[in-house]
Amino acid sequence: MRDRLQQGGENLLFLTDDQLLQGIELLFFAYRGFTSDPDRILENYTYGRAHHRAIHFIHRRPGTSVNSMLDILGVTKQSLNRVLRQLIEDGLVESKIGEKDRRERHLFLTKSGKELESELSSAQRKRLRTAYKEAGPDAVLGFRKVLENIMDPSMRKHVKKLVKD
């Protein structure tokens, strides 16, 4: 594929529609592979990908508010509340009242929540580590740049915050 993308040193800015469609397919299949390991783990629970995303971001940003989670996940309040209610009832997440604003609820993983998060992310880290190692550092930097440019510009602020941690 690399040869086809660099035909005669052509600039990659002029990819054909067919090459772009191949990229779309690669993203679909990569996403399927990336989520397959956590999906198998989540089969042991009554959880889905929304639970996984909530657990991931609460782990990455302990103490994040419910409102911040709404912004990060881009879901409705009703949808997030359903997921959080289940995670709290199952003892994976705890909600604490805000110190500055008592109306705010701040989210933290419990010990059990941290254990599940570790199990879920371990499989994904392993997959990414292997892919990055095989692709090399230049490809990893390019891949990151491509992903950042695919996402909505409003979401890039969350990536920058997470990278600083």
Backbone hydrogen bonds, N-H to C=O, Kabsch-Sander energy under -0.5 kcal/mol:
donor,donor_aa,acceptor,acceptor_aa,energy
5,L,1,M,-2.1
6,Q,2,R,-1.8
7,Q,4,R,-0.6
9,G,6,Q,-3.3
10,E,7,Q,-1.7
14,F,11,N,-1.8
15,L,12,L,-0.8
20,L,16,T,-2.2
21,L,17,D,-2.6
22,Q,18,D,-2.1
23,G,19,Q,-1.8
24,I,20,L,-2.1
25,E,21,L,-2.4
26,L,22,Q,-2.5
27,L,23,G,-2.2
28,F,24,I,-2.3
29,F,25,E,-2.7
30,A,26,L,-2.9
31,Y,27,L,-2.6
32,R,28,F,-2.1
33,G,29,F,-2.3
34,F,30,A,-3.0
35,T,31,Y,-2.2
36,S,32,R,-1.0
37,D,33,G,-0.8
39,D,35,T,-2.4
40,R,36,S,-1.9
41,I,37,D,-1.7
42,L,38,P,-3.0
43,E,39,D,-1.1
44,N,41,I,-1.6
45,Y,42,L,-1.9
47,Y,42,L,-0.9
52,H,48,G,-1.8
53,R,49,R,-2.7
54,A,50,A,-2.2
55,I,51,H,-2.8
56,H,52,H,-2.7
57,F,53,R,-2.5
58,I,54,A,-2.3
59,H,55,I,-2.2
60,R,56,H,-2.3
61,R,57,F,-1.8
63,G,107,L,-3.2
64,T,61,R,-1.9
64,T,107,L,-0.5
66,V,105,R,-1.6
69,M,65,S,-2.1
70,L,66,V,-2.2
71,D,67,N,-1.8
72,I,68,S,-2.8
73,L,69,M,-2.9
74,G,70,L,-1.8
75,V,70,L,-0.7
80,L,76,T,-2.5
81,N,77,K,-2.8
82,R,78,Q,-1.9
83,V,79,S,-1.9
84,L,80,L,-3.2
85,R,81,N,-2.7
86,Q,82,R,-1.7
87,L,83,V,-2.3
88,I,84,L,-2.9
89,E,85,R,-2.8
90,D,86,Q,-2.1
91,G,88,I,-1.5
92,L,87,L,-2.8
93,V,87,L,-1.3
94,E,108,F,-3.1
96,K,106,H,-3.1
98,G,101,D,-0.5
98,G,104,E,-2.4
104,E,101,D,-1.8
106,H,96,K,-3.3
107,L,64,T,-2.8
108,F,94,E,-2.2
110,T,92,L,-2.3
114,K,110,T,-2.7
115,E,111,K,-2.0
116,L,112,S,-2.2
117,E,113,G,-2.6
118,S,114,K,-2.3
119,E,115,E,-2.0
120,L,116,L,-2.6
121,S,117,E,-3.0
122,S,118,S,-2.0
123,A,119,E,-1.2
124,Q,120,L,-1.1
125,R,121,S,-3.3
126,K,122,S,-2.3
127,R,123,A,-1.8
128,L,124,Q,-2.7
129,R,125,R,-3.2
130,T,126,K,-2.1
131,A,127,R,-2.2
132,Y,128,L,-3.3
133,K,129,R,-2.4
134,E,130,T,-2.2
135,A,131,A,-2.0
136,G,132,Y,-2.5
140,V,136,G,-2.0
141,L,137,P,-2.3
142,G,138,D,-2.3
143,F,139,A,-2.9
144,R,140,V,-2.4
145,K,141,L,-2.0
146,V,142,G,-2.4
147,L,143,F,-2.8
148,E,144,R,-2.6
149,N,145,K,-1.8
150,I,146,V,-1.3
151,M,147,L,-1.9
155,M,152,D,-2.0
156,R,152,D,-0.6
156,R,153,P,-1.0
158,H,155,M,-1.1
159,V,155,M,-1.1
160,K,156,R,-2.3
161,K,157,K,-1.8
162,L,158,H,-2.1
163,V,159,V,-2.3
164,K,160,K,-1.4
165,D,161,K,-0.8
